[in-house]
Amino acid sequence: MKVQKPMGILRIVSRSDEPFRDRSEAGEILSGHLMHFRGSNAVVLGVPRGGLVVGQAIARALEADLDIVLAHKLRTPGHPELAIGSVSEDGRLFLNENLVRELGVRKEYLEEEKARQMAENARRIEIVRKTVPKVPLADRTVIVTDDGIATGATMQAALWAASQERPERLIAALPVGPEDTLVRLSEDAHEIICLRSPLFFVAIGQFYTRFDQVTDDQVISILQEERQKTIRQ
């Protein structure tokens, strides 16, 4: 199914709610729908941390470079898994204004939460960039991926961060997500592809048999492993 939007195309592959075995399997299945980018000097950006595991599988299949994109969601007071917005690596802020008003979130809280997430971004930049240099994105096909989306706040921040480097084409590739969020995100990319968008969506974890936490050490290990392969080639 294809839905044409002014800024991009949304492609939903299935309405299935069948779970993936793990993130690697999700990435392998996604790569099958991205093979036309193989050998095109593409860059795959994984949203940490789980998105990097999905991204590794895609990058290997497409013979693409792999890197990380840093964007953090802003958490709802008392409900940390619910995003009311997000902040990108360069400090750009996205807010779900309707949700902020509905929940009565104070401006002071928003400023404090933004500062917290900026600090976390800075920490991850320090951890990652001292061992793995950033991959340039200008004039390249950039594929941003995560293990799934709910509100889409973090993915939107990731797309904003990537677009500032002027890629030739910006793609979001996702294993699972709700259609209303996908439609909104399609305004920020040339194309969105999502493997599964079930009618009843509760949480990303319900679509994985194995959904273990990914650590910072695993993130560094994945990036270093892929860079070494690129150097050997």
QUINORZI-V831039 format. One record per run of one state. SS is the DSSP state (A for helix, B for strand, O for the rest). FROM is the first residue (numbers start at 1). TO is the last residue. If there is no record, write none. Layout:
BEGIN
ss=<SS SS>
from=<FROM FROM>
to=<TO TO>
END
This chain:
BEGIN
ss=<O B O B O B O A O A O B O A O B O B O B O B O A O A O B O A O B O A O B O A B O A O>
from=<1 2 5 9 15 20 21 23 32 35 38 43 48 50 63 65 70 71 77 79 89 93 96 97 104 107 130 141 147 153 164 169 177 179 189 191 197 204 208 209 216 233>
to=<1 4 8 14 19 20 22 31 34 37 42 47 49 62 64 69 70 76 78 88 92 95 96 103 106 129 140 146 152 163 168 176 178 188 190 196 203 207 208 215 232 233>
END
